[in-house]
Amino acid sequence: MTTELLIANKAGGKIWEVSNCTQSAQWTTNRTGSPGTFRFTLNKAGDIGFVEGDIVRFSVDGQLQFYGWVFTKRKDRWGVIEVTCYDRLRYLKANASYAFYAQKAGDIIRQIAEDFQLTTGNLADTGYAVPSLIEEDQTCLDIIEGALQQTLLNTGDIYVFYDDGTGLALRKPEDMISNVMIGEKSLLTDYTYKTDIDEQTYNSVKLTRPNEETGRADVVIVQHSGNIAQWGPLQLKQTVDGDVNDAQMKAQAEASLTYYNRRMRTLRFSTLGVPGLRAGQMVYMCVPGLGDINLDQYVLLEKVEHTWKNSVHTMDVETMPI
């Protein structure tokens, strides 16, 4: 395994390759809600001198893992520097106000990226135009996530928004399948398996829609009586826009019930490292006798944390509910 860690100073145009003086590095991605994060610790050496905003590029065996910018530096009395960097999604934590009508998620991302002078890459065509998305003083990440959530509820399709190192990207997990298999006889070193109905399980969905003519909210409720008898009533209540019609409202409620009306199974595991693997990808896992199931299927990765230390590459991974 060959690593390359480059730091480019914008002001002076100088580039340092610092992998030889780096003690450890950690790259973390989440499927939603946060930028990719790269942290590394290095010993101060030679004329290395970089500041916040300088560019960091990390590769393993010639494959780009992370491209981003320095945001935080910490130095102790012994000259050890801890550095935190983020990718392009960090700039989307800025608050903004937008009103989009009949726009697809990719178009919404493209407009916001243009406003914030961010490069875009491959933005998938979701095929679904969000009827309306009106947000005031919200983070751009939350606005984009709102568009993707509406797309999911109305189409059943998950899309992953991330920085691929060259620009902002939007893809389906099915288009990001890893070619590795993880299991008891392949890479897996430890795991924790959890089942619950506590955090993301609902057996009743109630949608309300403002109605200016009646002055009352229109209501749609769909539920699963069998699971209500087993688990008790677990209701999800949401409000939809006034321009959502009855059929769309009913379809959204049913789609939400289909997704949330289940016992959630999540898996956290540790493995040997797979360069480039990130949250939002799918990997094949084979873990017999996991608990109430024999896991032998593709899983969607919710969080992936890579660590490089002492020439060893490991990962800690969390799956989306199975």
Secondary structure, DSSP 4 states (H G I P E B T S, - for coil): --EEEEEE-TTT--EEE-GGGEEEEEEEEESSSS--EEEEEEE--TT----TT-EEEEEETTEEEEEEEEEEEEE-TTSEEEEEEE-GGGGGGSEEEEEEEEEEHHHHHHHHHHHTT--EEEE---S-EEEEEEEEEEEHHHHHHHHHHHHHHHH----EEEE-SSSEEEE-GGGSEEEEEEETTBBEEEEEEEEESSSS--SEEEEEEE-TTTSSEEEEEEE-HHHHHHH---EEEEE--TT--HHHHHHHHHHHHHHHSS-EEEEEEEEE--TT--TT-EEEEEETT-SSS-EEEEEEEEEEEEEEETTEEEEEEEEPP-
